Amino acid sequence: MPAGFVYTERWMNQAVESVRERIIELLPRLRRFARNLTRNPHDADDLVQIGIERALTRLDQWRSDTRLESWMFGILRNAWIDEMRSRGRHARVFVSGEAGEQVGEETTTATIDAISIQTALAQLPEEQSTAVSLVLIEGLSYKEAAEAMTVPMGTLTSRLARGRETLTRLLGKSGGN
């Protein structure tokens, strides 16, 4: 085996390990985004697992000129679309199961606000909810979010604007901030 081959193979293994470590660092953000997509913590955990599996088996498809976060969010979004198509359902969850955990206990304003926001976010159309999740919650730039959603920047901007407007209206009605 030529010496250059061993060096290249070692470099490739180090690069793959580096990407794996970065994916591990992204886990909390991936899980939060998956919860916003699925609106169900169990589905979200399954979605993250599917997304990571797809990413690791397709690492050769990742372009180093693309941010890993955008690529991973795109994988999760596409995996969720695939899952929804295979299930053939469009269930709506208005309040997550965790919302009932505080029943009978003193509830803080922050918890009430969080539930109000989750409820309002769940009422948005999927395209708007995804745009809001990527830009406002996950902090992706408009360009990165548009790449993750595979839409033009103008489409992302209009979905985000409509999502913000609807959230403002919904939160204003419910007395949230």
N, C-alpha and C positions, 0 to 999 in steps of 0.2 A: 504494500500500500504506500503510495507516495506521501512524503512528509506534509505537503500542502493539504492533502485530504484530511489528515488527522487534525491539523490546525483548524481547517474550515468546519469540520464536524464538531470540534470542541467549542468553537465560537457559536455555532448554531445552537448547541445544547445550552450554552450560557444565555443566549438571546431568548430562547423558549422559556427557560427558567425565570428570566427577568419579567417576561410578559405574564407568566403564571402568577408571580408575586404581585404584580400590579393589578391583576384581576382579583386577587384575594383582598387587596386594599380597597377595591371598588365594591366589595360585597354589601356594605350597608347602603350605599347609594343604589345599587342594583335592586336590592330588596325593597327599598322605599319606592323606587320607580315601578317595580312589579306590583306592589300593593296599589299604587295609583291606577295602573292599567287594569288589574283584575278585580279590584275592590273586594278582595277576599284574601285573608292572610295565608290560608292553606294553598290556594291556587297560586299565590305570589311565590311561596317557597318552591313549589313545583316548577314554576316558570323560571325562576333563577337557576334551578338545577339544570333544566333543559337548556337554558341559554349558555351556561358555563360549559356544559358538555359540547354544545355546538361550537362554541368559540375554541375550545381546546382541540377539537378534532379538525377544525378548519383554520388553524393559526396561519397556515400558508396563504390564506386569502386576505389576511389583514395587511393593509398598506401602511408602511411606517410613516407616510406623510399624512395619515389620518389619526386623529386623537383616539386612543384606545377607548375612552369613555363613549365617544360618539358611536364607535363600532359596536361596542357592547350594548348600548341602549337600543341601537338599531336591531341587533340580534334578538333582544328581548321583545321588542315591539313586533317583529316579524314572527317570532315564535308564538306570541299571544294571538296574532291574527290567524295563524295556522290552527291553533287550539280552538279558537272560536268557530272557525269553519268546520273543524272536525266534530265539534259538539253540536253545532247547529242550534245554539241557543243564545239568547241575549238577556240573561238574568240581570236584574238591577238590585243592588244592595244599597239601601238608603242610609243605613247606619251599620258600621261594622260590629261584629260580635263583641269586640272589646269595649264597645261603648256601654254595654250593660254591666261591666265589671264594677262600676262605681255605685250601683244602685244601693241605697240604704246608707251610704257613706257621705261624708261632707264632700261636695263637689266644688272644685276651684273654678274660678273664672277661666283660667287657661284651658282646663279640660272642656268646659262648655264651648269656648271659642274653637278648640281643635275639632270637636264634634260638628260644630256648625260649618266649619271649613270643609271637613270631609264630606258632609252631607251635600253641601253646595257643589263641591267638585264632582261628586257622584252624579249630579243632575246634568252636568255638561255633556254634550255629544262627545263621543270618543276622540274625534280629531282635535277638538278644543281642549279636552282634558289632557291629552298627550302633550300638546304644545305647552300648556300651562305647567305641567309636571316637569318637562325637560328644561324650560327656560326659567320659570320662577322658583321651582323647588330644587331642581338639580343644578341650576346655575350654568347651563350650557349657553354658549353664544347662539345668536339667531342662526348663524351659518352651521354650527355643529348640530343644532336641533333639526334644522332643515335636512341635513345629511342623514341624521338618524331616522327621520320620518320619510326620507326619500321623496321630498316635495321641494318645489322652488321656494326661494326665500320669501317671495311675496305671498305665497300661499300660507306659509308659516306665520308671517306677520299678521295676516288677516284673521287666521284662526286664533292667534294669541289675543288680538284686540277684541274679537267677539267673546272669547273666553273670559277675559278680564271684565268686560262690560257685564256679562251675565253673572259672574261671581259677585261683582259689586252690587248688582240689583238684588240677587238672592240673599247676600249677607246683610244688605240694608233692610230687607223685609224681616229677617229673622232676628234682627237686633244685634248681629255680630259686628265686629270691627271692619 
